[in-house]
Amino acid sequence: MNSNLNRRRWLQMAGTAAGALGTGSLGNLLLATQEARAAGDYKALVCVFLYGGNDGLNSIVPTDATRYNQYSSVRGALALPQGSLVGLANSDYGLHPSLARLEPVWRAGHLAPVFNVGPLYAPVTKAEFMAAPASSPLRPDALFSHSDQQTLWETGGTNALWRTGWGGRASVTMGTANPVISVGGNGRFGLSLQAAPLVLPAPGSTLGVIGIQGADLTYGPAARRKEALEAMYAQSQNLNLATALSAQHAKANEAAARLSNVVKVQPGDANASAGINAGFANVISGGQLTSGLAKQMYQIAKLVEANATVGGNRQIFFATLGGFDTHAGQIGTAVTNGLHANLLKELGDALAAFNAAMANIGMGQQVTTFTQSDFGRTFKPNNSKGTDHAWGNMHFVMGGAVKGGMTYGAYPELVLGGPNDAGDSGWEKQGRWIPTASVDQYAATLLRWFGAGEAQLDEILPNLRNFGTKRSLGFV
């Protein structure tokens, strides 16, 4: 092959195919294990990562008088008016008004907020945390740093040098037929030692190698070029790296050919799924999806419905929404506008649409969706009508199998410098909550539902054993 050939001419989308599948996907890993599972035994996990650090304290707020007064007295101008909160029936909590479309999901028992989750090596009290030296595992690497805390959440560790994601490790350990499928870019969450995530473009996009797909192959030279490429990939190589690269390209081309017809479908197409379109009706306008996250969730919905084409009875998906680094202008002139409100509306509307679509296609019980984020935001606002980097955060888990309609975990005590605050000196008392639930426990709860055994959980999440018998948060 001409070494000067521009790789961009080979791949329609950067990172779509060539970066899609690693050598560990050869032979579809343990596809035989998947095929042996009972028909209809399909399950999918859908991770939605909120990049930048979502302000969980303004996403779900206590509504009882004592705690709401504590909240509003510290939050000041950033406090959501109590009357604006979307009440969650039979609880003492309310959602940000921009998340209003999730209230029916709660009422149906399919939404579970999980409180004060974050990277932890082991359970830790404030006294233990404050006494621990900087080198102690009780102090996760580079607390309050975006890139490092994203890594800790995506890898399920407390060491920012960890390379593989807990989604990727789960895929390998459980022998899924495909690696993690990402519709939101190349995050570490789906990376394993054997495979990179399969990164797919938005609905309506063409997936595959330029000039040798679909109708192109009716043209003789295009078909011969495809045959030549396949023959080249099949040749033995002198270097392991070259062998791995050839295998990666071969599997990428195979995946593109298999999934291209699913990937390109848009809501306005004649062959679009009626059930999925009905679920997404509130985020479709003029035949087009109205937000970036809605496009990602629509793509995942199609792949769930087409699971026979995707292959395997277990699949992990990864979607993203960025912009949550709200150091300034977090609230606008009203609670339903401003940076954070707009982001939460995109999130809530897309999640509610996806949940409705899953119910419409009869997959509500088989799909569980959950959020992750860099970290929470400080309880105490800054001087720019924003919030700064913190630690523990509030998250949402959604799906028919979720034990919803109730909350999980311990909401932090809303006291600056209190027992949940990682700050001790005056200037440190910002309300950076020491987590009371770990990423490992959160992930283990999801993966146990997904089918992982206890030994597999210890392999996927090495720090889980540090939590003794408290290995599950119980929300699914």
VENURTA-V47102 format. One record per pair of residues at least 4 apart in sequence whose ideal C-beta (glycine too) atoms are under 7 Angstrom apart, sorted by the first residue. I is the first residue (numbers start at 1). J is the second residue. Records with the same first field share a line. If there is no record, write none. Layout:
BEGIN
I: J / J
END
This chain:
BEGIN
1: 5
5: 9
7: 11
9: 210
10: 209
11: 16 / 17 / 18 / 209
12: 16 / 206 / 207 / 208 / 210
13: 201 / 205 / 207
15: 19 / 186 / 199
16: 20 / 199 / 200 / 201 / 207
17: 208 / 252 / 253 / 255 / 256
18: 248 / 249 / 252
19: 186 / 196 / 199
20: 196 / 198 / 199 / 252 / 255
21: 25 / 179 / 195 / 196 / 198 / 248 / 251 / 252 / 255
22: 179 / 194 / 195 / 196 / 248
23: 194 / 244 / 247 / 248
24: 29 / 172 / 192 / 194 / 195
25: 29 / 179 / 195 / 251
26: 247 / 251
27: 31
28: 177 / 311
29: 175 / 176 / 177
30: 34 / 175
31: 35 / 177 / 312
32: 36
33: 175
34: 175 / 177 / 312 / 313 / 314
37: 41 / 313
41: 313
42: 307 / 313 / 366
43: 314 / 366 / 450 / 451
44: 304 / 315 / 317 / 366 / 367
45: 316 / 368 / 446 / 450
46: 300 / 317 / 319 / 367 / 369
47: 167 / 189 / 317 / 318 / 370 / 372
48: 319 / 321 / 369 / 371
49: 187 / 189 / 318 / 320 / 372 / 373
50: 54 / 321 / 324 / 371 / 373
51: 150 / 320 / 322 / 324 / 374
52: 322 / 323 / 324 / 325 / 374
53: 324 / 325 / 373 / 374 / 375 / 376 / 377 / 389
54: 59 / 324 / 373 / 393
55: 59 / 326 / 330 / 340 / 377 / 387
56: 60 / 376 / 393 / 394
57: 376 / 377 / 379
58: 78 / 80 / 96 / 340
59: 96 / 99 / 344 / 394
60: 93 / 95 / 113 / 394
61: 71 / 80 / 85 / 93 / 94
62: 67 / 68 / 71 / 92 / 93 / 411
63: 68 / 82 / 85 / 87 / 92 / 93 / 94
64: 68 / 92
65: 69
66: 70
67: 71 / 414
68: 72 / 82
69: 73
70: 74 / 414
71: 75 / 79 / 414
72: 79
74: 379 / 380 / 414 / 416 / 431
75: 79 / 381
76: 381
77: 331 / 385
78: 330 / 331 / 381 / 385
80: 84 / 85 / 96 / 335
81: 335
84: 97 / 335
85: 94 / 95 / 97
86: 94 / 95 / 97 / 99 / 100 / 103
87: 94
88: 93 / 94 / 95 / 103 / 106
89: 107
90: 405
91: 406 / 407
93: 113 / 407
95: 99 / 102 / 103
96: 344
97: 335 / 336
98: 336 / 341 / 344 / 345 / 348
99: 344 / 348
100: 348
101: 348 / 349 / 352
102: 106 / 111 / 348 / 351 / 352
103: 107
104: 108
105: 110 / 111 / 352 / 355 / 398
106: 111 / 404 / 405
109: 404 / 405
110: 355 / 398 / 399 / 400 / 402 / 404
111: 396 / 398 / 402 / 404
112: 397 / 402 / 403 / 404 / 406 / 407 / 408 / 475
113: 394 / 396 / 407
114: 395 / 397 / 408 / 409 / 437 / 442 / 473 / 475
115: 394 / 407 / 408 / 409 / 410 / 411
116: 392 / 409 / 410 / 411 / 412 / 433 / 435 / 436 / 437
117: 392 / 393 / 395 / 409 / 435 / 437 / 439 / 442
118: 375 / 391 / 392 / 393 / 435 / 439
119: 140 / 149 / 152 / 153 / 158 / 439
120: 124 / 158 / 435 / 438
121: 137 / 138 / 140 / 158 / 463 / 466
122: 138 / 466 / 467
123: 467
124: 128 / 129 / 138 / 434
125: 129
126: 130 / 419 / 434
127: 131
128: 132 / 138
129: 138 / 139 / 422 / 434
130: 424
132: 136 / 138 / 139
134: 139
137: 158
139: 143
140: 152 / 158
141: 148 / 152 / 158 / 159 / 160
142: 148 / 160
143: 391
144: 375 / 389 / 390
145: 149
146: 150 / 374
147: 151
148: 152 / 160
149: 153 / 374 / 375
150: 154 / 374
151: 155 / 160 / 162 / 188
152: 157 / 158 / 160 / 439
153: 372 / 374 / 439
154: 165 / 187 / 188 / 189
155: 162 / 164 / 165 / 166 / 188
156: 166 / 439 / 440 / 443 / 461
157: 162 / 463
158: 463
163: 191
164: 168 / 169 / 191 / 192 / 193
165: 169 / 188 / 189 / 190 / 191
166: 170 / 443 / 460 / 461
167: 171 / 180 / 189 / 190 / 316 / 318
168: 172 / 179 / 180 / 189 / 190 / 191 / 192 / 195 / 197
169: 173 / 192 / 460
170: 174 / 316 / 447 / 452 / 460
171: 176 / 179 / 180 / 192 / 316
172: 192 / 194
173: 456 / 459 / 460
174: 314 / 451 / 452 / 456
176: 312 / 314 / 315 / 316
177: 311 / 312
178: 198 / 310 / 311 / 312 / 315
179: 190 / 195 / 196 / 197 / 198
180: 189 / 190 / 197 / 316 / 318
181: 197 / 198 / 200 / 303 / 315 / 317
182: 186 / 187 / 190 / 197 / 198 / 199 / 318
183: 200 / 296 / 299 / 300 / 317 / 319
184: 296 / 318 / 319 / 320
185: 199 / 320
186: 197 / 199
187: 318 / 320
189: 318
190: 197 / 318
191: 196 / 197
197: 318
198: 255
200: 207 / 263 / 299
201: 205 / 207 / 263
202: 295 / 299
203: 265 / 266 / 289 / 295 / 298 / 299
204: 264 / 266
205: 263 / 264
206: 260 / 264
207: 256 / 259 / 260 / 263
208: 213 / 256 / 257 / 260
209: 213 / 253 / 256
211: 216 / 222
212: 216 / 217 / 222 / 225 / 226
213: 257 / 260
216: 222
217: 222 / 223 / 226
220: 224
221: 225
222: 226
223: 227
224: 228
225: 229
226: 230
227: 231
228: 232
229: 233
230: 234
231: 235
233: 246 / 249 / 250
237: 242 / 243 / 246
238: 242
239: 243
240: 244
241: 245
242: 246
243: 247
244: 248
245: 249
246: 250
247: 251
248: 252
249: 253
250: 254
251: 255
252: 256
253: 257
254: 258
255: 259
256: 260
258: 309
259: 263 / 309 / 310
260: 264
262: 302 / 303 / 306 / 309
263: 299
265: 269 / 271 / 272 / 302
266: 272
267: 272 / 277 / 280 / 284 / 287 / 288 / 289
268: 272 / 287
272: 277
273: 277 / 302 / 305 / 361
274: 278
275: 279 / 357 / 360 / 361
276: 280 / 298 / 301 / 302 / 305 / 357 / 360 / 361
277: 281 / 284
278: 360
279: 353 / 356 / 357 / 360
280: 284 / 289 / 294 / 298 / 353 / 357
282: 349 / 353
283: 289 / 290 / 291 / 294 / 349 / 350 / 353
284: 288 / 289 / 290
285: 290
289: 294 / 295 / 298
290: 294
291: 346 / 350
292: 296
293: 297 / 319 / 321 / 346 / 347 / 350
294: 298 / 349 / 350 / 353
295: 299
296: 300 / 319
297: 301 / 319 / 350 / 353 / 354
298: 302
299: 303
300: 304 / 317 / 319
301: 305 / 354 / 357 / 358
302: 306
303: 310
304: 358 / 363 / 367
305: 361
306: 310
307: 315
310: 315
314: 450 / 451
321: 343 / 346 / 347
323: 343
324: 343 / 373
326: 330 / 339 / 340 / 377 / 386 / 387
327: 382 / 384 / 386 / 388
328: 384 / 385 / 386
329: 338 / 339 / 385 / 386
330: 338 / 339 / 340 / 385 / 386 / 387
331: 335 / 338 / 340 / 385
332: 337 / 338 / 341
333: 337
335: 341
336: 341
337: 341 / 342
338: 342
339: 343
340: 344
341: 345
342: 346
343: 347
344: 348
345: 349
346: 350
347: 351
348: 352
349: 353
350: 354
351: 355 / 369 / 398
352: 356
353: 357
354: 358 / 369
355: 359 / 398
356: 360
357: 361
358: 363 / 364 / 367
359: 364
363: 367
364: 399 / 400
365: 400 / 401
367: 399
368: 397 / 399 / 401 / 402 / 446 / 449 / 476
369: 398 / 399
370: 395 / 397 / 446
371: 395 / 396
372: 395
373: 393
375: 389 / 390 / 391 / 393
376: 390 / 391 / 392 / 393 / 433
377: 387 / 388 / 390
378: 387 / 388 / 390 / 430 / 431 / 432
379: 414 / 416 / 430 / 431
380: 416 / 430 / 431
381: 385 / 386 / 387
382: 386 / 387 / 388
388: 430
390: 431 / 432 / 433
391: 422 / 432 / 433 / 434 / 435
392: 412 / 433 / 434 / 435
397: 402 / 475 / 476
398: 402
401: 449 / 476
402: 475 / 476
403: 474 / 475 / 476
408: 473 / 474 / 475
409: 436 / 437 / 473
410: 436
412: 420 / 433
413: 418 / 419 / 420
416: 421 / 429 / 431
417: 421 / 423 / 424 / 429
420: 433 / 434
421: 429 / 431 / 432 / 433
422: 432 / 434
423: 428 / 429 / 430 / 432
424: 428
437: 441 / 442 / 473
438: 442 / 467
439: 443
440: 444 / 461 / 463 / 464 / 467
441: 445 / 467 / 470 / 471 / 472 / 473
442: 446 / 473
443: 447 / 461
444: 448 / 457 / 461 / 464 / 471 / 472
445: 472 / 473 / 474 / 475 / 476
446: 450 / 476
447: 452 / 457 / 460
448: 452 / 457 / 472
449: 476
452: 456 / 457 / 460
454: 458
455: 459
456: 460
457: 461 / 464
458: 462 / 464 / 465
464: 471
467: 471
END
